[in-house]
Amino acid sequence: MKLIRHGAPGAERPGLIDADGVRRDLSGVVPDIGGDTLSDAGLAALRAVDPATLPEVSAGARLGPCVAGTGKFVCIGLNYADHAAESGLDVPPEPVIFMKATSAICGPDDPIVIPQGSEKTDWEVELAVIIGTRAKYVSEADAMAHVAGYAVTNDVSERGFQIERAGQWTKGKSCDNFGQIGPWLVTRDEVPDPQNLPMWLTVNGEKMQDGSTRTMVYGVAHVVSYLSQFMSLHPGDVISTGTPPGVGMGQRPPRYLRPGDVVELGIEGLGRQRQDVIADDEGRTP
């Protein structure tokens, strides 16, 4: 299944994409795409619904982030060997973990907002893993049973905030609209091999990233198991699994986003995103 959330920011409603690509509303079936809906039983109940009985959603309606109730947005850094190399860093001996504020989450086509004081806002196409059931101390063999599905995410990053200022990476990762997720949550039964998904990103039509999840250092099952040794993972939690090479910081010379740019990205079978890049004018004097 392809599950969506549609509507205005903060007022999204659940939905799905039917076999003909038509958006359908699930408001009368489930409260949202989160919580128990993401369990195997919850997803099985949705599969039993005849999409033809559901109201259509306008093709022009805004799509919000495809999962609700995200308590943790966990990211894995330097998880592609070739991206680590372009960053001038060694492949880590264990997954590098950092958090992205949930307030960064937005819809797949919502704009990238350049924060005030930013000179180095960067792009990162990544595979997002959506947790479906609580996972704590799970083995790698059992890890995938806790995954509801997958989505595209753009781990937008401000490199100056992230690297050049004191402290942790989190502040360079957590600005508003730095976490587009969607367009759909594709359930895990439709993604038989999450380690074989081509992925790409363009800026103003120029291909910048062209990679595959094949080159992940630590695969999805390992990452889910690893994280569960340190924290309980709950339904709706999002794990962003790292990016292939081609980020702005890795260009020679480095290239960063500016207002007016257009970013497009996608992962095979998981859909695509499009974002206009705008400045954050909140609080500025007219």
Secondary structure, DSSP 4 states (H G I P E B T S, - for coil): -EEEEESSTT--EEEEE-TTS-EEE-TTT-S-SSGGGGSHHHHHHHHTS-GGGSPB--TTSPB--S------EEEEES-BHHHHHHTT-PPPSS-EEEE--GGGEE-TTSPEEEPTT-S-EE--EEEEEEE-S-BSS--HHHHGGGEEEEEEEEE-EEHIIIIISSS-GGGGT-STT-EEE-S-EEEGGG-S-TTS-EEEEEETTEEEEEEEGGGBSS-HHHHHHHHHTTS-B-TT-EEE----S--GGGSSS-----TT-EEEEEETTTEEEEEEEEE--TT---
